[in-house]
Amino acid sequence: MVSEGAPAPDFSLPDHHGNVVSLHELAGRWVALWWYPKASTPG
């Protein structure tokens, strides 16, 4: 769990084109990350 105000840990995720992007590649830039916690889950 990351505490509020703490730096985010480095992670990698696919972008909307399927290319893997790592957080460290975006250092010094604003980053917006959103997700849908109930997407692709039953219920």
mmCIF entry with sequence, helices, sheets and N, C-alpha, C, O atoms, coordinates in Angstrom:
data_MODEL
# 
_entry.id   MODEL 
# 
_entity.id                         1 
_entity.type                       polymer 
_entity.pdbx_number_of_molecules   1 
# 
_entity_poly.entity_id                      1 
_entity_poly.type                           'polypeptide(L)' 
_entity_poly.nstd_linkage                   no 
_entity_poly.nstd_monomer                   no 
_entity_poly.pdbx_seq_one_letter_code       MVSEGAPAPDFSLPDHHGNVVSLHELAGRWVALWWYPKASTPG 
_entity_poly.pdbx_seq_one_letter_code_can   MVSEGAPAPDFSLPDHHGNVVSLHELAGRWVALWWYPKASTPG 
_entity_poly.pdbx_strand_id                 A 
# 
loop_
_entity_poly_seq.entity_id 
_entity_poly_seq.num 
_entity_poly_seq.mon_id 
_entity_poly_seq.hetero 
1 1  MET n 
1 2  VAL n 
1 3  SER n 
1 4  GLU n 
1 5  GLY n 
1 6  ALA n 
1 7  PRO n 
1 8  ALA n 
1 9  PRO n 
1 10 ASP n 
1 11 PHE n 
1 12 SER n 
1 13 LEU n 
1 14 PRO n 
1 15 ASP n 
1 16 HIS n 
1 17 HIS n 
1 18 GLY n 
1 19 ASN n 
1 20 VAL n 
1 21 VAL n 
1 22 SER n 
1 23 LEU n 
1 24 HIS n 
1 25 GLU n 
1 26 LEU n 
1 27 ALA n 
1 28 GLY n 
1 29 ARG n 
1 30 TRP n 
1 31 VAL n 
1 32 ALA n 
1 33 LEU n 
1 34 TRP n 
1 35 TRP n 
1 36 TYR n 
1 37 PRO n 
1 38 LYS n 
1 39 ALA n 
1 40 SER n 
1 41 THR n 
1 42 PRO n 
1 43 GLY n 
# 
_struct_asym.id          A 
_struct_asym.entity_id   1 
# 
_struct_conf.conf_type_id            HELX_P 
_struct_conf.id                      HELX_P1 
_struct_conf.pdbx_PDB_helix_id       AA1 
_struct_conf.beg_label_comp_id       LEU 
_struct_conf.beg_label_asym_id       A 
_struct_conf.beg_label_seq_id        23 
_struct_conf.pdbx_beg_PDB_ins_code   ? 
_struct_conf.end_label_comp_id       LEU 
_struct_conf.end_label_asym_id       A 
_struct_conf.end_label_seq_id        26 
_struct_conf.pdbx_end_PDB_ins_code   ? 
_struct_conf.beg_auth_comp_id        LEU 
_struct_conf.beg_auth_asym_id        A 
_struct_conf.beg_auth_seq_id         23 
_struct_conf.end_auth_comp_id        LEU 
_struct_conf.end_auth_asym_id        A 
_struct_conf.end_auth_seq_id         26 
_struct_conf.pdbx_PDB_helix_class    5 
_struct_conf.details                 ? 
_struct_conf.pdbx_PDB_helix_length   4 
# 
_struct_conf_type.id          HELX_P 
_struct_conf_type.criteria    ? 
_struct_conf_type.reference   ? 
# 
_struct_sheet.id               AA1 
_struct_sheet.type             ? 
_struct_sheet.number_strands   2 
_struct_sheet.details          ? 
# 
_struct_sheet_order.sheet_id     AA1 
_struct_sheet_order.range_id_1   1 
_struct_sheet_order.range_id_2   2 
_struct_sheet_order.offset       ? 
_struct_sheet_order.sense        anti-parallel 
# 
loop_
_struct_sheet_range.sheet_id 
_struct_sheet_range.id 
_struct_sheet_range.beg_label_comp_id 
_struct_sheet_range.beg_label_asym_id 
_struct_sheet_range.beg_label_seq_id 
_struct_sheet_range.pdbx_beg_PDB_ins_code 
_struct_sheet_range.end_label_comp_id 
_struct_sheet_range.end_label_asym_id 
_struct_sheet_range.end_label_seq_id 
_struct_sheet_range.pdbx_end_PDB_ins_code 
_struct_sheet_range.beg_auth_comp_id 
_struct_sheet_range.beg_auth_asym_id 
_struct_sheet_range.beg_auth_seq_id 
_struct_sheet_range.end_auth_comp_id 
_struct_sheet_range.end_auth_asym_id 
_struct_sheet_range.end_auth_seq_id 
AA1 1 SER A 12 ? PRO A 14 ? SER A 12 PRO A 14 
AA1 2 VAL A 20 ? SER A 22 ? VAL A 20 SER A 22 
# 
loop_
_atom_site.group_PDB 
_atom_site.id 
_atom_site.type_symbol 
_atom_site.label_atom_id 
_atom_site.label_alt_id 
_atom_site.label_comp_id 
_atom_site.label_asym_id 
_atom_site.label_entity_id 
_atom_site.label_seq_id 
_atom_site.pdbx_PDB_ins_code 
_atom_site.Cartn_x 
_atom_site.Cartn_y 
_atom_site.Cartn_z 
_atom_site.occupancy 
_atom_site.B_iso_or_equiv 
_atom_site.pdbx_formal_charge 
_atom_site.auth_seq_id 
_atom_site.auth_comp_id 
_atom_site.auth_asym_id 
_atom_site.auth_atom_id 
_atom_site.pdbx_PDB_model_num 
ATOM 1   N N  . MET A 1 1  ? 0.845   -1.175  0.000   1.00 0.00 ? 1  MET A N  1 
ATOM 2   C CA . MET A 1 1  ? 0.000   0.000   0.000   1.00 0.00 ? 1  MET A CA 1 
ATOM 3   C C  . MET A 1 1  ? 0.890   1.238   0.000   1.00 0.00 ? 1  MET A C  1 
ATOM 4   O O  . MET A 1 1  ? 1.842   1.325   0.775   1.00 0.00 ? 1  MET A O  1 
ATOM 5   N N  . VAL A 1 2  ? 0.584   2.173   -0.851  1.00 0.00 ? 2  VAL A N  1 
ATOM 6   C CA . VAL A 1 2  ? 1.332   3.429   -0.927  1.00 0.00 ? 2  VAL A CA 1 
ATOM 7   C C  . VAL A 1 2  ? 0.602   4.468   -0.089  1.00 0.00 ? 2  VAL A C  1 
ATOM 8   O O  . VAL A 1 2  ? -0.611  4.637   -0.217  1.00 0.00 ? 2  VAL A O  1 
ATOM 9   N N  . SER A 1 3  ? 1.336   5.155   0.761   1.00 0.00 ? 3  SER A N  1 
ATOM 10  C CA . SER A 1 3  ? 0.751   6.206   1.594   1.00 0.00 ? 3  SER A CA 1 
ATOM 11  C C  . SER A 1 3  ? 0.533   7.466   0.773   1.00 0.00 ? 3  SER A C  1 
ATOM 12  O O  . SER A 1 3  ? 1.269   7.731   -0.178  1.00 0.00 ? 3  SER A O  1 
ATOM 13  N N  . GLU A 1 4  ? -0.463  8.231   1.136   1.00 0.00 ? 4  GLU A N  1 
ATOM 14  C CA . GLU A 1 4  ? -0.729  9.491   0.458   1.00 0.00 ? 4  GLU A CA 1 
ATOM 15  C C  . GLU A 1 4  ? 0.494   10.393  0.539   1.00 0.00 ? 4  GLU A C  1 
ATOM 16  O O  . GLU A 1 4  ? 1.074   10.565  1.611   1.00 0.00 ? 4  GLU A O  1 
ATOM 17  N N  . GLY A 1 5  ? 0.883   10.966  -0.585  1.00 0.00 ? 5  GLY A N  1 
ATOM 18  C CA . GLY A 1 5  ? 2.024   11.864  -0.648  1.00 0.00 ? 5  GLY A CA 1 
ATOM 19  C C  . GLY A 1 5  ? 3.348   11.164  -0.873  1.00 0.00 ? 5  GLY A C  1 
ATOM 20  O O  . GLY A 1 5  ? 4.358   11.821  -1.125  1.00 0.00 ? 5  GLY A O  1 
ATOM 21  N N  . ALA A 1 6  ? 3.364   9.832   -0.786  1.00 0.00 ? 6  ALA A N  1 
ATOM 22  C CA . ALA A 1 6  ? 4.602   9.072   -1.012  1.00 0.00 ? 6  ALA A CA 1 
ATOM 23  C C  . ALA A 1 6  ? 4.823   8.884   -2.510  1.00 0.00 ? 6  ALA A C  1 
ATOM 24  O O  . ALA A 1 6  ? 3.860   8.822   -3.275  1.00 0.00 ? 6  ALA A O  1 
ATOM 25  N N  . PRO A 1 7  ? 6.080   8.793   -2.933  1.00 0.00 ? 7  PRO A N  1 
ATOM 26  C CA . PRO A 1 7  ? 6.343   8.527   -4.348  1.00 0.00 ? 7  PRO A CA 1 
ATOM 27  C C  . PRO A 1 7  ? 5.789   7.157   -4.745  1.00 0.00 ? 7  PRO A C  1 
ATOM 28  O O  . PRO A 1 7  ? 5.819   6.210   -3.959  1.00 0.00 ? 7  PRO A O  1 
ATOM 29  N N  . ALA A 1 8  ? 5.295   7.071   -5.954  1.00 0.00 ? 8  ALA A N  1 
ATOM 30  C CA . ALA A 1 8  ? 4.772   5.792   -6.451  1.00 0.00 ? 8  ALA A CA 1 
ATOM 31  C C  . ALA A 1 8  ? 5.937   4.850   -6.741  1.00 0.00 ? 8  ALA A C  1 
ATOM 32  O O  . ALA A 1 8  ? 6.987   5.291   -7.209  1.00 0.00 ? 8  ALA A O  1 
ATOM 33  N N  . PRO A 1 9  ? 5.765   3.565   -6.470  1.00 0.00 ? 9  PRO A N  1 
ATOM 34  C CA . PRO A 1 9  ? 6.804   2.598   -6.832  1.00 0.00 ? 9  PRO A CA 1 
ATOM 35  C C  . PRO A 1 9  ? 6.845   2.441   -8.351  1.00 0.00 ? 9  PRO A C  1 
ATOM 36  O O  . PRO A 1 9  ? 5.848   2.684   -9.030  1.00 0.00 ? 9  PRO A O  1 
ATOM 37  N N  . ASP A 1 10 ? 7.984   2.038   -8.876  1.00 0.00 ? 10 ASP A N  1 
ATOM 38  C CA . ASP A 1 10 ? 8.084   1.828   -10.315 1.00 0.00 ? 10 ASP A CA 1 
ATOM 39  C C  . ASP A 1 10 ? 7.224   0.635   -10.711 1.00 0.00 ? 10 ASP A C  1 
ATOM 40  O O  . ASP A 1 10 ? 7.188   -0.370  -10.001 1.00 0.00 ? 10 ASP A O  1 
ATOM 41  N N  . PHE A 1 11 ? 6.539   0.742   -11.829 1.00 0.00 ? 11 PHE A N  1 
ATOM 42  C CA . PHE A 1 11 ? 5.734   -0.360  -12.357 1.00 0.00 ? 11 PHE A CA 1 
ATOM 43  C C  . PHE A 1 11 ? 5.676   -0.221  -13.862 1.00 0.00 ? 11 PHE A C  1 
ATOM 44  O O  . PHE A 1 11 ? 5.979   0.839   -14.408 1.00 0.00 ? 11 PHE A O  1 
ATOM 45  N N  . SER A 1 12 ? 5.290   -1.283  -14.527 1.00 0.00 ? 12 SER A N  1 
ATOM 46  C CA . SER A 1 12 ? 5.138   -1.294  -15.980 1.00 0.00 ? 12 SER A CA 1 
ATOM 47  C C  . SER A 1 12 ? 3.756   -1.811  -16.330 1.00 0.00 ? 12 SER A C  1 
ATOM 48  O O  . SER A 1 12 ? 3.262   -2.760  -15.722 1.00 0.00 ? 12 SER A O  1 
ATOM 49  N N  . LEU A 1 13 ? 3.131   -1.174  -17.323 1.00 0.00 ? 13 LEU A N  1 
ATOM 50  C CA . LEU A 1 13 ? 1.795   -1.558  -17.785 1.00 0.00 ? 13 LEU A CA 1 
ATOM 51  C C  . LEU A 1 13 ? 1.718   -1.348  -19.295 1.00 0.00 ? 13 LEU A C  1 
ATOM 52  O O  . LEU A 1 13 ? 2.448   -0.521  -19.842 1.00 0.00 ? 13 LEU A O  1 
ATOM 53  N N  . PRO A 1 14 ? 0.843   -2.088  -19.973 1.00 0.00 ? 14 PRO A N  1 
ATOM 54  C CA . PRO A 1 14 ? 0.640   -1.830  -21.394 1.00 0.00 ? 14 PRO A CA 1 
ATOM 55  C C  . PRO A 1 14 ? -0.199  -0.570  -21.603 1.00 0.00 ? 14 PRO A C  1 
ATOM 56  O O  . PRO A 1 14 ? -1.143  -0.313  -20.855 1.00 0.00 ? 14 PRO A O  1 
ATOM 57  N N  . ASP A 1 15 ? 0.151   0.209   -22.618 1.00 0.00 ? 15 ASP A N  1 
ATOM 58  C CA . ASP A 1 15 ? -0.660  1.376   -22.960 1.00 0.00 ? 15 ASP A CA 1 
ATOM 59  C C  . ASP A 1 15 ? -1.799  0.942   -23.885 1.00 0.00 ? 15 ASP A C  1 
ATOM 60  O O  . ASP A 1 15 ? -1.986  -0.250  -24.125 1.00 0.00 ? 15 ASP A O  1 
ATOM 61  N N  . HIS A 1 16 ? -2.545  1.892   -24.392 1.00 0.00 ? 16 HIS A N  1 
ATOM 62  C CA . HIS A 1 16 ? -3.704  1.570   -25.218 1.00 0.00 ? 16 HIS A CA 1 
ATOM 63  C C  . HIS A 1 16 ? -3.332  0.963   -26.573 1.00 0.00 ? 16 HIS A C  1 
ATOM 64  O O  . HIS A 1 16 ? -4.202  0.475   -27.294 1.00 0.00 ? 16 HIS A O  1 
ATOM 65  N N  . HIS A 1 17 ? -2.041  0.993   -26.920 1.00 0.00 ? 17 HIS A N  1 
ATOM 66  C CA . HIS A 1 17 ? -1.564  0.351   -28.148 1.00 0.00 ? 17 HIS A CA 1 
ATOM 67  C C  . HIS A 1 17 ? -0.924  -1.006  -27.868 1.00 0.00 ? 17 HIS A C  1 
ATOM 68  O O  . HIS A 1 17 ? -0.504  -1.700  -28.795 1.00 0.00 ? 17 HIS A O  1 
ATOM 69  N N  . GLY A 1 18 ? -0.847  -1.387  -26.590 1.00 0.00 ? 18 GLY A N  1 
ATOM 70  C CA . GLY A 1 18 ? -0.229  -2.654  -26.223 1.00 0.00 ? 18 GLY A CA 1 
ATOM 71  C C  . GLY A 1 18 ? 1.264   -2.553  -25.958 1.00 0.00 ? 18 GLY A C  1 
ATOM 72  O O  . GLY A 1 18 ? 1.904   -3.564  -25.667 1.00 0.00 ? 18 GLY A O  1 
ATOM 73  N N  . ASN A 1 19 ? 1.838   -1.346  -26.052 1.00 0.00 ? 19 ASN A N  1 
ATOM 74  C CA . ASN A 1 19 ? 3.258   -1.139  -25.764 1.00 0.00 ? 19 ASN A CA 1 
ATOM 75  C C  . ASN A 1 19 ? 3.462   -1.010  -24.258 1.00 0.00 ? 19 ASN A C  1 
ATOM 76  O O  . ASN A 1 19 ? 2.710   -0.300  -23.590 1.00 0.00 ? 19 ASN A O  1 
ATOM 77  N N  . VAL A 1 20 ? 4.467   -1.686  -23.723 1.00 0.00 ? 20 VAL A N  1 
ATOM 78  C CA . VAL A 1 20 ? 4.732   -1.622  -22.288 1.00 0.00 ? 20 VAL A CA 1 
ATOM 79  C C  . VAL A 1 20 ? 5.441   -0.310  -21.948 1.00 0.00 ? 20 VAL A C  1 
ATOM 80  O O  . VAL A 1 20 ? 6.451   0.047   -22.556 1.00 0.00 ? 20 VAL A O  1 
ATOM 81  N N  . VAL A 1 21 ? 4.889   0.393   -20.966 1.00 0.00 ? 21 VAL A N  1 
ATOM 82  C CA . VAL A 1 21 ? 5.444   1.669   -20.502 1.00 0.00 ? 21 VAL A CA 1 
ATOM 83  C C  . VAL A 1 21 ? 5.756   1.522   -19.019 1.00 0.00 ? 21 VAL A C  1 
ATOM 84  O O  . VAL A 1 21 ? 4.924   1.029   -18.258 1.00 0.00 ? 21 VAL A O  1 
ATOM 85  N N  . SER A 1 22 ? 6.944   1.942   -18.602 1.00 0.00 ? 22 SER A N  1 
ATOM 86  C CA . SER A 1 22 ? 7.345   1.902   -17.197 1.00 0.00 ? 22 SER A CA 1 
ATOM 87  C C  . SER A 1 22 ? 7.288   3.306   -16.620 1.00 0.00 ? 22 SER A C  1 
ATOM 88  O O  . SER A 1 22 ? 7.563   4.286   -17.312 1.00 0.00 ? 22 SER A O  1 
ATOM 89  N N  . LEU A 1 23 ? 6.931   3.393   -15.359 1.00 0.00 ? 23 LEU A N  1 
ATOM 90  C CA . LEU A 1 23 ? 6.824   4.697   -14.711 1.00 0.00 ? 23 LEU A CA 1 
ATOM 91  C C  . LEU A 1 23 ? 8.151   5.446   -14.758 1.00 0.00 ? 23 LEU A C  1 
ATOM 92  O O  . LEU A 1 23 ? 8.154   6.665   -14.931 1.00 0.00 ? 23 LEU A O  1 
ATOM 93  N N  . HIS A 1 24 ? 9.276   4.752   -14.609 1.00 0.00 ? 24 HIS A N  1 
ATOM 94  C CA . HIS A 1 24 ? 10.567  5.453   -14.615 1.00 0.00 ? 24 HIS A CA 1 
ATOM 95  C C  . HIS A 1 24 ? 10.845  6.127   -15.960 1.00 0.00 ? 24 HIS A C  1 
ATOM 96  O O  . HIS A 1 24 ? 11.610  7.090   -16.015 1.00 0.00 ? 24 HIS A O  1 
ATOM 97  N N  . GLU A 1 25 ? 10.238  5.639   -17.041 1.00 0.00 ? 25 GLU A N  1 
ATOM 98  C CA . GLU A 1 25 ? 10.408  6.273   -18.357 1.00 0.00 ? 25 GLU A CA 1 
ATOM 99  C C  . GLU A 1 25 ? 9.720   7.637   -18.425 1.00 0.00 ? 25 GLU A C  1 
ATOM 100 O O  . GLU A 1 25 ? 10.034  8.450   -19.294 1.00 0.00 ? 25 GLU A O  1 
ATOM 101 N N  . LEU A 1 26 ? 8.797   7.881   -17.523 1.00 0.00 ? 26 LEU A N  1 
ATOM 102 C CA . LEU A 1 26 ? 8.025   9.116   -17.521 1.00 0.00 ? 26 LEU A CA 1 
ATOM 103 C C  . LEU A 1 26 ? 8.474   10.087  -16.435 1.00 0.00 ? 26 LEU A C  1 
ATOM 104 O O  . LEU A 1 26 ? 7.775   11.056  -16.140 1.00 0.00 ? 26 LEU A O  1 
ATOM 105 N N  . ALA A 1 27 ? 9.631   9.833   -15.842 1.00 0.00 ? 27 ALA A N  1 
ATOM 106 C CA . ALA A 1 27 ? 10.143  10.695  -14.765 1.00 0.00 ? 27 ALA A CA 1 
ATOM 107 C C  . ALA A 1 27 ? 10.193  12.150  -15.221 1.00 0.00 ? 27 ALA A C  1 
ATOM 108 O O  . ALA A 1 27 ? 10.644  12.451  -16.326 1.00 0.00 ? 27 ALA A O  1 
ATOM 109 N N  . GLY A 1 28 ? 9.723   13.049  -14.355 1.00 0.00 ? 28 GLY A N  1 
ATOM 110 C CA . GLY A 1 28 ? 9.737   14.478  -14.651 1.00 0.00 ? 28 GLY A CA 1 
ATOM 111 C C  . GLY A 1 28 ? 8.508   14.954  -15.403 1.00 0.00 ? 28 GLY A C  1 
ATOM 112 O O  . GLY A 1 28 ? 8.374   16.151  -15.660 1.00 0.00 ? 28 GLY A O  1 
ATOM 113 N N  . ARG A 1 29 ? 7.602   14.046  -15.766 1.00 0.00 ? 29 ARG A N  1 
ATOM 114 C CA . ARG A 1 29 ? 6.378   14.424  -16.474 1.00 0.00 ? 29 ARG A CA 1 
ATOM 115 C C  . ARG A 1 29 ? 5.168   14.125  -15.592 1.00 0.00 ? 29 ARG A C  1 
ATOM 116 O O  . ARG A 1 29 ? 5.235   13.298  -14.683 1.00 0.00 ? 29 ARG A O  1 
ATOM 117 N N  . TRP A 1 30 ? 4.072   14.807  -15.873 1.00 0.00 ? 30 TRP A N  1 
ATOM 118 C CA . TRP A 1 30 ? 2.820   14.503  -15.198 1.00 0.00 ? 30 TRP A CA 1 
ATOM 119 C C  . TRP A 1 30 ? 2.299   13.179  -15.732 1.00 0.00 ? 30 TRP A C  1 
ATOM 120 O O  . TRP A 1 30 ? 2.385   12.908  -16.930 1.00 0.00 ? 30 TRP A O  1 
ATOM 121 N N  . VAL A 1 31 ? 1.764   12.362  -14.847 1.00 0.00 ? 31 VAL A N  1 
ATOM 122 C CA . VAL A 1 31 ? 1.212   11.058  -15.236 1.00 0.00 ? 31 VAL A CA 1 
ATOM 123 C C  . VAL A 1 31 ? -0.189  10.929  -14.648 1.00 0.00 ? 31 VAL A C  1 
ATOM 124 O O  . VAL A 1 31 ? -0.392  11.144  -13.453 1.00 0.00 ? 31 VAL A O  1 
ATOM 125 N N  . ALA A 1 32 ? -1.147  10.579  -15.492 1.00 0.00 ? 32 ALA A N  1 
ATOM 126 C CA . ALA A 1 32 ? -2.506  10.290  -15.032 1.00 0.00 ? 32 ALA A CA 1 
ATOM 127 C C  . ALA A 1 32 ? -2.752  8.806   -15.240 1.00 0.00 ? 32 ALA A C  1 
ATOM 128 O O  . ALA A 1 32 ? -2.582  8.291   -16.345 1.00 0.00 ? 32 ALA A O  1 
ATOM 129 N N  . LEU A 1 33 ? -3.145  8.129   -14.195 1.00 0.00 ? 33 LEU A N  1 
ATOM 130 C CA . LEU A 1 33 ? -3.401  6.699   -14.254 1.00 0.00 ? 33 LEU A CA 1 
ATOM 131 C C  . LEU A 1 33 ? -4.803  6.453   -13.729 1.00 0.00 ? 33 LEU A C  1 
ATOM 132 O O  . LEU A 1 33 ? -5.148  6.892   -12.632 1.00 0.00 ? 33 LEU A O  1 
ATOM 133 N N  . TRP A 1 34 ? -5.600  5.760   -14.501 1.00 0.00 ? 34 TRP A N  1 
ATOM 134 C CA . TRP A 1 34 ? -6.916  5.394   -14.011 1.00 0.00 ? 34 TRP A CA 1 
ATOM 135 C C  . TRP A 1 34 ? -7.208  3.962   -14.384 1.00 0.00 ? 34 TRP A C  1 
ATOM 136 O O  . TRP A 1 34 ? -6.634  3.412   -15.324 1.00 0.00 ? 34 TRP A O  1 
ATOM 137 N N  . TRP A 1 35 ? -8.090  3.383   -13.648 1.00 0.00 ? 35 TRP A N  1 
ATOM 138 C CA . TRP A 1 35 ? -8.463  2.000   -13.884 1.00 0.00 ? 35 TRP A CA 1 
ATOM 139 C C  . TRP A 1 35 ? -9.905  1.821   -13.437 1.00 0.00 ? 35 TRP A C  1 
ATOM 140 O O  . TRP A 1 35 ? -10.474 2.651   -12.729 1.00 0.00 ? 35 TRP A O  1 
ATOM 141 N N  . TYR A 1 36 ? -10.454 0.737   -13.866 1.00 0.00 ? 36 TYR A N  1 
ATOM 142 C CA . TYR A 1 36 ? -11.819 0.391   -13.525 1.00 0.00 ? 36 TYR A CA 1 
ATOM 143 C C  . TYR A 1 36 ? -11.771 -0.880  -12.692 1.00 0.00 ? 36 TYR A C  1 
ATOM 144 O O  . TYR A 1 36 ? -11.682 -1.971  -13.255 1.00 0.00 ? 36 TYR A O  1 
ATOM 145 N N  . PRO A 1 37 ? -11.828 -0.775  -11.369 1.00 0.00 ? 37 PRO A N  1 
ATOM 146 C CA . PRO A 1 37 ? -11.627 -1.934  -10.497 1.00 0.00 ? 37 PRO A CA 1 
ATOM 147 C C  . PRO A 1 37 ? -12.602 -3.089  -10.759 1.00 0.00 ? 37 PRO A C  1 
ATOM 148 O O  . PRO A 1 37 ? -12.258 -4.244  -10.509 1.00 0.00 ? 37 PRO A O  1 
ATOM 149 N N  . LYS A 1 38 ? -13.781 -2.806  -11.245 1.00 0.00 ? 38 LYS A N  1 
ATOM 150 C CA . LYS A 1 38 ? -14.750 -3.878  -11.458 1.00 0.00 ? 38 LYS A CA 1 
ATOM 151 C C  . LYS A 1 38 ? -14.785 -4.348  -12.920 1.00 0.00 ? 38 LYS A C  1 
ATOM 152 O O  . LYS A 1 38 ? -15.576 -5.229  -13.256 1.00 0.00 ? 38 LYS A O  1 
ATOM 153 N N  . ALA A 1 39 ? -13.959 -3.787  -13.781 1.00 0.00 ? 39 ALA A N  1 
ATOM 154 C CA . ALA A 1 39 ? -13.928 -4.210  -15.179 1.00 0.00 ? 39 ALA A CA 1 
ATOM 155 C C  . ALA A 1 39 ? -13.428 -5.644  -15.266 1.00 0.00 ? 39 ALA A C  1 
ATOM 156 O O  . ALA A 1 39 ? -12.484 -6.027  -14.574 1.00 0.00 ? 39 ALA A O  1 
ATOM 157 N N  . SER A 1 40 ? -14.052 -6.414  -16.103 1.00 0.00 ? 40 SER A N  1 
ATOM 158 C CA . SER A 1 40 ? -13.670 -7.807  -16.359 1.00 0.00 ? 40 SER A CA 1 
ATOM 159 C C  . SER A 1 40 ? -13.780 -8.686  -15.108 1.00 0.00 ? 40 SER A C  1 
ATOM 160 O O  . SER A 1 40 ? -13.066 -9.681  -14.984 1.00 0.00 ? 40 SER A O  1 
ATOM 161 N N  . THR A 1 41 ? -14.662 -8.324  -14.197 1.00 0.00 ? 41 THR A N  1 
ATOM 162 C CA . THR A 1 41 ? -14.890 -9.162  -13.013 1.00 0.00 ? 41 THR A CA 1 
ATOM 163 C C  . THR A 1 41 ? -16.376 -9.478  -12.932 1.00 0.00 ? 41 THR A C  1 
ATOM 164 O O  . THR A 1 41 ? -17.206 -8.681  -13.371 1.00 0.00 ? 41 THR A O  1 
ATOM 165 N N  . PRO A 1 42 ? -16.714 -10.623 -12.379 1.00 0.00 ? 42 PRO A N  1 
ATOM 166 C CA . PRO A 1 42 ? -18.145 -10.941 -12.235 1.00 0.00 ? 42 PRO A CA 1 
ATOM 167 C C  . PRO A 1 42 ? -18.811 -10.034 -11.202 1.00 0.00 ? 42 PRO A C  1 
ATOM 168 O O  . PRO A 1 42 ? -18.180 -9.615  -10.232 1.00 0.00 ? 42 PRO A O  1 
ATOM 169 N N  . GLY A 1 43 ? -20.057 -9.746  -11.416 1.00 0.00 ? 43 GLY A N  1 
ATOM 170 C CA . GLY A 1 43 ? -20.809 -8.978  -10.441 1.00 0.00 ? 43 GLY A CA 1 
ATOM 171 C C  . GLY A 1 43 ? -20.933 -7.605  -10.827 1.00 0.00 ? 43 GLY A C  1 
ATOM 172 O O  . GLY A 1 43 ? -21.544 -6.815  -10.108 1.00 0.00 ? 43 GLY A O  1 
# 
